């Protein structure tokens, strides 16, 4: 019997049901032979990569410095900045060939760590990035990419807009909505050393993740992150 692939989901934060989306992601990826574990202690999860690397790491969290009056009620419990040990463990995990999936709010995480943008392939920029309220978002896949075989689809979600992308990032799919008619990159791939990274800006809730085409793109993009090839 083939050994399952190990998958660590680092989860938690405000304004989202991370328990539900993490459980949905685990179910979506299970057909790939992936066995998932959800960890709510981000520091321990990141630092633990040094001694116990996994086949796939997912950041499904909204944990950052939380600067601003809006976040005063949450800061003491939820603000987070990874330690030097955790940062080094994640960077080494990727450069040595690890696979990373960033989901939705992952682009907002770790605001005190400038290098996070270059690892994920892009990030939220406070003061310019924004999103309309959840609404129907139409997703179209780019030509000649690992996801070009998938059909366009519409899903109810938040459309992250005006994200900053690294020059080496490859956009796989873009989204538009009534509130944002200019196409925004929502799915991309990126490489860090020998490691492969996929980011999905969708995924505000489990209903979005469970949309049939959204779930398939997650499986296909994860296959590339794990194996470096387009699914057959």
Buried (B, 14 or more C-beta within 10 A) or exposed (E): EEEEBBBBBBBBBBEBEBBEBBBBBBBBBBEBEBBBEBBBEBBEBBBBBBEEBBBBBBBBBBBBBBEEEEBEEBEEEBBBBBEEEBBBBBBBBBBEEBBBBBBBBBBBBBBEBEEBBBBBBBBBBEEEBBBBEBBEBBBBBBEEBBBEEBEEBBBBBBBBBBBEBBEEBBBBBBBBBEEBEEBBBBBBBBBBEEBBBBBBBBBBBBBBBBBEBBBBBBBBBBBBBBEEEBBE
